[in-house]
Amino acid sequence: MSKPELMQYVENLTEKRNFPSFKAGDTVTVSYKIKEGNKERIQLFQGVVLQRSGSGSTETFTVRKISGNTGVERIFPIASPFIDNIEVNKHGVVRRARIFYLRNLRGKKARIKEKRM
């Protein structure tokens, strides 16, 4: 098998999960399974989506939140079996696909307008 055929084979093995559609600027809550010893619990990570990157089974998205006074970013693979659920809290209005400029903003300047439905 050639390399593209192998990639296609592996992508077909991974199960497709239906998450709601979201893009950069949206506020999401990601329910993530964490194993500690022999126990398993679900941790919620709520923040603004900075980017979506990749395609197919290698797609990832970056979520940023402010914890205390420190910015925390986490990269989640879409195909991860540890993601239990993704909930879209707000749809934001941004003009770019990657909003890294948010890293330099603090307080009220870091707010994103909400899309009116």
N, C-alpha and C positions, 0 to 999 in steps of 0.2 A: 504494500500500500504506500502511496505517496503521502507527503505531508498534508496537503489539503484534504485528502480522503480521510486521514486519521483524525484531523480536527473535526471534520463533519461527523464522523462516527462518535466521537466523544460528546459533541454537542447534542447528538440525538439521544445519547444515554441519559443526560441530565434532564430532570423533569422541569417543564415550564410551569412557573407559578404566576398567577395573575395578581399583580400588585396594582394599585391605582396609579394613573399617570401623574407624574410630577416632573418639574423641571427646576432649573436654577432660580432661586428667589422664593421658592415655596417653603413653608414651615412644615416639617414632618416630625412624627414620632415613630421611631423605629423600636420595635420590641425585639430584643436580642437575647438569645438563650446563653446563659453562662454556666459552665460546669465548675463546681468547687468541690473537689474530692469526689464523693459518690452522689452528691446532691446536685440538682439542676434548678436554676431559677431564671426568671425573665427580668431583664433590666431594660428600662425605657430610656431612650436617648432622644431628646427633643431639641431641634435646632433648625437652622436655615440651610437649605441645600445650596452649596457653592457651585457644584458642577456635576454633570453626568459624563462619564467617559467610557469609551470602548463600545463594543457591540456584541450581541449574542450572549454566550455563556461567560465571556470575560468582562462584561459591563460592570462598572463600579460607579458609586456616587459618594460625594464627600459632604458631610454634615458638620456644621459649626455651631457651637453654643458657647455662652459665657457662663462659666462656673466660678462663683466667687467674684474675683476681679480678673480672671484669667480666661483667655479664649482657648477652647478645646475643640479640635477637629478630629473626626474619625472617618475613615474610608471603609465603606461597606461594599462587598461584592454582591451584585443582585442575585446571583445563583447560590448564595451561601445557604447551607441547610440550617445555620444557626439563626437566621432571620425568621422570626415567627410571624410578624405582621408589620406592615407599613401603613400608617394612617396620615393622611394629608390634613393638617389643621387649617392652614391658610394658603391661598394662592397669591403670590407676590407679583408685582409689576416691575420687571427689570428688562433692560434692553440688550443684555449680553448673555451668552451661554455660560461664561465663567466669571463669577463675581468676586474675584480675589481682592478687589479694592475694599471690600468689607473688613478685611483684616486690619486696616489702618484706621478705621473709624471707631469712635467710642460714644457711648451714651445715645442721645437722641439722633445724632447723625447716622447711626448705624441702623436706623429703622428702615423698613422696606414698605412701600405703599401696598395696600391690599387690593386685589383685583375685585371690582364690583361685578356681581353676577346679574 
